[in-house]
């Protein structure tokens, strides 16, 4: 068993939703999409979904990807959280 296998309960490859939240505007959906696509392919037939907050000040973007490793997921989340436009990534 490798170190990577010891640190995750996920079986790879797998379907995995990545969600990022930020302020509505400044092309937030595009920023998140570009970051995610740098690291992974979208899951077939799963559209990227965008949901505004109740008052429309914030937006969440969810992309379902084909996750291939914990290292890949860590890279996605690191780049998302390093971006000043992203307030939270789940």
Secondary structure as UniProt FT lines:
FT   HELIX           3..6
FT   STRAND          14..23
FT   TURN            26..27
FT   HELIX           28..39
FT   TURN            44..45
FT   STRAND          49..52
FT   TURN            54..55
FT   STRAND          58..67
FT   HELIX           70..82
FT   TURN            84..85
FT   STRAND          86..89
//
